[in-house]
Amino acid sequence: MRSIAILLLAACLSGCKEDPLKVITSKTVDFYIADTCVKAVQFLAIDKYYSDYPIYYIGHRSDTIKIGKRYWRGCTPWVDNFLLPCNWQYSDKTLSIIVDTSIKTNSPVEYFSDDPQIVKDSTINYHSFLLTIRNISDSLIYMGRTFSLFLIHREAKNKNGEWIKIDKNLREIGICGTGEPTIILKPNEIIVSKVKRYKGDFVTDFRLVFGYGDNVVYSNIFKDSIDQRTLDNQIGE
C-alpha cells in the first residue's frame, strides 16, 4: 500500500513539472543566435506610440550567443559604471545598428496588474525582428539607463516618401532612470535586442534612430508592414 502511495505521489509531481522551453538556433550575418522558441501571437496596435526595445545580451560576439530572457532590474547582476568617461556622440563612425528581418522571433511583454482590463500575471508575445547594435569605435559609448534601449525610436516612409516618426523613445516619455543601471558599450561589444512589429497591411521602408536631436545614428533600412493611419498621425518630438 505504501509503495502504491509513493508511486502516485511521484506521478503527481512529474505531472506538475513544467516542460522545458524549446530552443531554436538561427544564423545571423556574424553569429548564431540561440533563443527560446515561443510562438508570437500579436502585433503592436496602431495607436502604440512607444515601444520597449529590451536588452537580451551585452558583450563580445562569439560563434553562438544565447538569449531567451530579457535583462530585468533586480534579476540581472549589474555593475553601475556611471562614473566612467564615455562617448555621447552617435554616428555611423561609432555605432552599427542592424535589424535582421530574416530572423522572425517573439518579444514577450509581461503584465503584473490588478487592473480588470489586464489579465493579472499575463504575458503577450509580440511578432518581432532581431536587432543588433555594435560599438565600432575605440571608446566606451553611453547607451542610456534602464535594461532597455533608452534612446531609440522608429521611423517609416509614408506614401510621399517622407520619413515619419511612429514611436517615441523612453527618454521622451519620461521614464525615470533613478536606480536603473547605466548601459555602457565597450569597443567591439554588441547589444542584442528585438523590434516589435506593428499591425497593418501597408508595406514600406523602416529604420531605427538612436540618439537625440541631431546627434543620431540610423539603422539599415528594412521592409515591414504598418497601418496607414499610423503614418497619418505623425507624432512630434
C-alpha positions in Angstrom: 0.0 0.0 0.0 2.8 2.4 0.9 4.5 1.6 -2.4 1.4 2.5 -4.3 1.1 5.8 -2.4 4.7 6.6 -3.3 4.2 5.9 -7.0 1.0 8.1 -7.0 2.9 10.9 -5.4 5.7 10.6 -7.9 3.2 10.7 -10.8 1.6 13.8 -9.4 5.0 15.6 -9.0 6.0 14.7 -12.5 2.7 15.9 -13.9 3.1 19.3 -12.2 6.6 19.7 -13.6 6.8 22.3 -16.3 8.1 21.3 -19.7 11.4 23.0 -20.6 11.3 25.7 -23.2 12.4 24.7 -26.6 15.4 26.5 -28.1 15.9 27.3 -31.8 19.2 28.4 -33.3 19.3 30.8 -36.2 22.2 32.2 -38.4 22.7 36.0 -38.5 25.4 37.6 -40.7 28.0 37.5 -37.9 27.0 34.7 -35.5 24.4 32.1 -34.5 21.6 33.2 -32.1 20.1 30.6 -29.7 16.7 31.8 -28.5 13.7 30.2 -26.8 11.1 29.1 -29.3 7.8 30.7 -28.2 5.1 31.5 -30.8 4.4 35.1 -31.4 0.7 35.9 -31.4 0.2 39.6 -31.6 1.3 42.8 -33.4 1.6 46.3 -31.8 -1.6 48.3 -32.0 -1.7 51.3 -34.4 -2.0 53.8 -31.5 1.0 52.4 -29.7 3.3 55.4 -29.8 6.1 53.9 -27.8 7.8 50.5 -27.9 10.1 48.9 -25.5 13.4 47.6 -27.1 14.5 45.2 -24.4 18.2 44.2 -23.9 18.8 40.5 -24.1 22.6 40.4 -24.3 25.6 42.7 -23.9 29.1 41.6 -24.5 31.6 40.4 -27.2 30.5 38.5 -30.2 31.0 34.7 -30.2 30.1 31.9 -32.6 26.8 31.4 -30.7 25.0 33.9 -28.5 22.4 32.6 -26.2 19.4 34.7 -25.3 15.9 34.0 -24.1 15.0 36.1 -21.1 15.5 39.8 -21.2 17.5 41.7 -18.6 15.4 42.7 -15.6 16.1 45.1 -12.7 16.6 43.1 -9.6 17.1 39.9 -11.5 20.2 40.6 -13.7 23.5 41.3 -11.9 24.9 44.7 -12.9 27.8 46.9 -12.1 26.8 50.6 -12.5 29.7 52.3 -14.3 28.1 55.8 -14.4 31.4 57.5 -13.4 33.3 56.1 -16.4 34.2 58.7 -19.1 32.0 57.8 -22.1 31.4 59.0 -25.6 27.9 60.6 -26.1 28.4 61.1 -29.8 26.3 58.8 -32.0 27.1 58.4 -35.7 27.9 55.8 -38.3 31.5 56.0 -37.1 30.6 54.9 -33.5 27.6 52.6 -33.8 26.4 50.0 -36.3 22.7 49.2 -36.0 21.3 46.2 -37.9 17.7 44.9 -38.0 17.7 41.3 -39.3 14.3 40.6 -40.8 15.3 37.1 -41.7 15.0 36.2 -38.1 11.4 36.4 -37.1 11.1 35.9 -33.3 8.9 36.9 -30.4 9.3 39.6 -27.8 7.3 39.0 -24.7 5.7 41.7 -22.6 4.7 40.7 -19.1 1.9 42.4 -17.2 1.6 42.3 -13.4 -1.6 44.3 -12.6 -4.8 44.3 -10.6 -6.5 46.3 -13.4 -9.5 44.2 -14.5 -8.8 45.3 -18.1 -5.5 43.3 -18.0 -5.2 39.7 -17.2 -3.1 39.5 -14.0 0.3 38.0 -14.4 -0.1 37.5 -18.1 2.4 37.6 -21.0 1.8 38.7 -24.6 4.3 37.5 -27.2 4.7 40.1 -30.0 6.0 39.4 -33.5 9.5 40.8 -33.7 12.7 41.1 -35.6 16.2 40.7 -34.2 18.2 43.9 -33.5 22.0 44.1 -33.0 23.9 47.2 -32.1 27.8 47.2 -32.2 30.3 49.7 -30.9 32.6 50.2 -33.9 34.7 52.9 -32.2 37.7 52.7 -29.9 35.8 54.4 -27.0 33.2 53.5 -24.4 29.8 54.6 -25.5 26.9 55.7 -23.2 23.7 53.9 -24.2 21.4 55.3 -21.6 19.8 53.9 -18.4 17.4 51.0 -17.7 17.5 47.5 -19.1 16.1 48.6 -22.4 17.5 50.7 -25.2 16.8 54.2 -23.8 17.5 56.4 -26.8 16.0 54.6 -29.8 12.8 55.2 -31.8 11.4 54.1 -35.2 10.6 55.9 -38.5 8.7 54.7 -41.5 8.1 56.2 -45.0 4.7 57.4 -45.9 3.2 57.3 -49.4 5.0 60.5 -50.3 8.4 59.0 -49.5 8.8 61.1 -46.3 10.2 59.7 -43.1 7.6 59.7 -40.4 8.4 59.2 -36.7 6.0 56.5 -35.4 7.1 55.9 -31.8 8.9 57.7 -29.0 12.0 56.6 -27.1 11.9 56.0 -23.3 13.7 59.4 -22.7 10.8 61.2 -24.4 8.0 59.5 -22.5 9.6 60.5 -19.2 10.8 57.1 -17.8 12.8 57.9 -14.7 16.3 56.4 -14.7 16.8 56.7 -10.9 18.2 53.4 -9.5 18.4 52.0 -13.0 21.7 50.7 -14.4 23.9 52.8 -16.7 24.4 50.9 -20.0 27.9 51.3 -21.4 29.0 49.6 -24.6 32.7 48.8 -24.9 34.6 48.7 -28.2 33.6 45.8 -30.4 30.9 44.7 -27.9 27.3 44.2 -29.1 23.8 44.6 -27.7 21.1 42.1 -28.8 17.6 43.4 -28.7 14.3 42.9 -30.5 12.0 45.1 -32.6 8.3 44.6 -32.0 6.3 44.8 -35.2 3.2 46.9 -35.9 -0.1 45.7 -37.2 -1.1 46.7 -40.7 -1.2 46.0 -44.5 0.8 48.9 -45.8 4.3 47.6 -46.7 7.0 50.3 -46.6 10.6 51.2 -45.5 11.5 51.4 -41.9 14.6 52.5 -40.0 15.6 52.9 -36.3 17.1 56.1 -35.0 19.4 56.0 -32.0 20.3 59.3 -30.1 18.7 62.7 -29.7 18.4 65.9 -31.7 20.9 66.0 -34.5 23.2 63.6 -32.5 21.9 60.4 -34.1 22.8 57.2 -36.0 20.4 55.3 -38.3 20.0 51.6 -38.7 19.8 49.8 -42.0 16.5 50.3 -43.9 14.2 47.3 -43.7 10.8 46.4 -45.0 7.8 45.8 -42.8 4.1 46.5 -42.6 2.1 49.1 -40.7 -1.4 50.6 -40.7 -1.6 53.7 -43.0 -3.4 55.6 -40.2 -0.3 55.4 -38.0 1.6 57.4 -40.7 -1.2 59.9 -40.9 -0.9 60.6 -37.2 2.7 61.9 -37.1 3.9 62.3 -33.5 6.1 65.3 -32.5 9.3 65.5 -30.6 
